[in-house]
Amino acid sequence: MTMDPILIAVISITTVFVAMLLVKKALERLIKHPLCAICVAVSVTWLTLLALNIIGAFDDKVLIALLMGQTIIGLYYLIEQKAAEQLMVFRLPLLLTLTAAGYSIIIGRHSYTTMGFLAVVWGAFLVIFAFKDRGTRAWFNRAVECCKRW
């Protein structure tokens, strides 16, 4: 009888979370950076499941993708918290890039077409950012204000 994949993930996340709570302070002192126990637990779990998938010992890519998505949105929010207000215009290109990177990791390859499209999106947002004081201010403001905490 095999264990249910979601049960494996839930047990792993719980175990790593509890372990992180026990060593968090010492680890933070060592690396000189604060850590989120839940973020570490989810990330360690999907990284482990991905490694197991690569060697053929775990086959639920949907579960890996779901957990990876949690890490992607957590990373997105972390970057959003740390970035200057004027850089909020780049939220969409950032989220799309993180999503494409996660997908590429899951499928084991990347898409040049997607990378090209992302380059165009980044370029368009760079133009909006660069010319925010010369004609694109309204669009810039809408892009920055779109996702304020509502």
C-alpha positions as CSV (number, residue, x, y, z in Angstrom):
1,M,0.0,0.0,0.0
2,T,1.4,3.4,-1.0
3,M,1.0,6.6,0.9
4,D,-1.2,9.3,-0.5
5,P,0.9,12.0,-2.1
6,I,-0.9,14.9,-0.3
7,L,-0.4,13.1,3.0
8,I,3.4,12.9,2.3
9,A,3.5,16.6,1.6
10,V,1.4,17.5,4.7
11,I,3.6,15.4,6.9
12,S,6.8,16.8,5.3
13,I,5.7,20.4,5.7
14,T,4.7,19.8,9.3
15,T,7.9,18.0,10.2
16,V,10.1,20.6,8.5
17,F,8.1,23.5,10.1
18,V,8.5,22.0,13.6
19,A,12.2,21.4,13.0
20,M,12.6,25.0,11.7
21,L,11.0,26.3,14.8
22,L,13.5,24.5,16.9
23,V,16.6,25.7,15.0
24,K,15.3,29.0,13.5
25,K,17.2,31.4,15.8
26,A,20.5,29.6,15.5
27,L,20.1,29.3,11.7
28,E,19.2,33.0,11.3
29,R,22.3,33.9,13.3
30,L,24.4,31.7,11.1
31,I,23.1,33.0,7.8
32,K,22.4,36.6,9.1
33,H,19.0,36.7,7.5
34,P,15.5,36.1,8.9
35,L,13.6,33.0,7.8
36,C,10.0,32.1,7.6
37,A,9.5,28.6,8.9
38,I,6.4,27.9,6.7
39,C,8.2,29.2,3.6
40,V,11.2,26.9,4.3
41,A,8.9,24.0,5.1
42,V,7.0,24.3,1.8
43,S,10.1,24.9,-0.2
44,V,12.1,22.0,1.2
45,T,9.1,19.8,0.6
46,W,8.6,20.6,-3.1
47,L,12.4,20.6,-3.7
48,T,12.5,17.1,-2.1
49,L,9.5,15.9,-4.1
50,L,11.0,17.3,-7.3
51,A,14.3,15.5,-6.6
52,L,12.3,12.3,-6.0
53,N,10.4,12.9,-9.2
54,I,13.6,13.3,-11.2
55,I,14.9,9.9,-9.9
56,G,11.5,8.3,-10.5
57,A,10.4,7.8,-6.9
58,F,7.5,10.3,-6.9
59,D,5.2,11.0,-9.8
60,D,2.7,13.7,-8.7
61,K,3.8,16.8,-10.6
62,V,0.5,18.5,-9.9
63,L,1.3,18.5,-6.1
64,I,4.9,19.7,-6.8
65,A,3.5,22.5,-8.9
66,L,0.9,23.5,-6.3
67,L,3.6,23.7,-3.6
68,M,6.0,25.5,-6.0
69,G,3.2,28.0,-6.6
70,Q,3.0,28.7,-2.9
71,T,6.7,29.5,-2.9
72,I,6.4,31.6,-6.0
73,I,3.7,33.8,-4.5
74,G,5.6,34.0,-1.2
75,L,8.7,35.1,-3.1
76,Y,6.6,37.6,-5.0
77,Y,5.2,39.1,-1.8
78,L,8.6,39.2,-0.2
79,I,10.0,41.1,-3.2
80,E,7.0,43.4,-3.2
81,Q,7.5,44.2,0.5
82,K,11.2,45.1,0.0
83,A,10.9,47.0,-3.3
84,A,10.6,50.7,-3.6
85,E,7.1,52.0,-4.4
86,Q,8.0,53.2,-7.9
87,L,9.2,49.7,-8.7
88,M,5.7,48.3,-8.1
89,V,5.0,48.9,-11.8
90,F,7.0,45.7,-12.4
91,R,4.7,43.4,-10.5
92,L,3.1,41.8,-13.5
93,P,6.4,41.0,-15.3
94,L,7.9,39.7,-12.0
95,L,4.9,37.4,-11.4
96,L,4.9,36.1,-15.0
97,T,8.6,35.5,-14.9
98,L,8.4,33.6,-11.6
99,T,5.5,31.5,-12.9
100,A,7.3,30.7,-16.2
101,A,10.5,29.7,-14.2
102,G,8.4,27.4,-12.0
103,Y,6.8,25.8,-15.0
104,S,10.1,25.3,-16.6
105,I,11.4,23.6,-13.5
106,I,8.4,21.3,-13.4
107,I,8.6,20.2,-17.1
108,G,12.4,20.2,-17.2
109,R,12.8,22.6,-20.1
110,H,12.1,26.2,-21.1
111,S,10.2,27.8,-23.9
112,Y,12.1,30.3,-26.0
113,T,8.8,31.7,-27.2
114,T,7.7,32.4,-23.6
115,M,11.1,33.9,-22.8
116,G,10.7,36.1,-25.8
117,F,7.3,37.2,-24.8
118,L,8.5,37.9,-21.3
119,A,11.3,40.0,-22.7
120,V,8.7,42.1,-24.6
121,V,6.6,42.5,-21.4
122,W,9.6,43.6,-19.4
123,G,10.6,45.9,-22.2
124,A,7.2,47.5,-22.3
125,F,7.1,48.0,-18.6
126,L,10.6,49.4,-18.7
127,V,9.4,52.0,-21.3
128,I,6.5,52.9,-19.1
129,F,8.8,53.3,-16.1
130,A,11.4,55.3,-18.1
131,F,8.8,57.7,-19.5
132,K,6.6,58.0,-16.4
133,D,7.2,61.7,-16.2
134,R,6.8,62.2,-20.0
135,G,3.4,60.9,-21.1
136,T,3.0,57.5,-19.4
137,R,2.2,58.8,-15.9
138,A,-1.5,57.7,-16.0
139,W,-0.6,54.2,-17.1
140,F,2.3,54.1,-14.6
141,N,0.0,55.1,-11.8
142,R,-2.6,52.5,-12.8
143,A,0.0,49.8,-12.9
144,V,1.4,50.8,-9.4
145,E,-2.0,51.2,-7.8
146,C,-3.7,48.1,-9.3
147,C,-2.7,45.7,-6.5
148,K,-2.6,47.8,-3.4
149,R,-4.0,46.0,-0.4
150,W,-7.7,46.3,-0.9
